[in-house]
């Protein structure tokens, strides 16, 4: 039962977590650089020294938010069902 409950909720929370991660990344990028938008990898006007740190920060933020959402979802399922989803 826990697995059945966890799958659809996990997908929903994954989408919401992705949106949250995007907001967090944009705010962090703005605080660090003072710019509104991070450089795109294909932006000809931006160099490697701008593109790679932006990508690394974005990846770190998304990974941390995903881990927090996944862990929180699994913990919530355990509270409701008494079992850890596997």
Buried (B, 14 or more C-beta within 10 A) or exposed (E): EBEEBBEEBBEEBBEEBBEBBBEBBBEBBEEEBEEEEBBEEEEEEBEEEBBEBBBEBBEEBBEEBBEBBBEEBBEBBBEEBEEEBE
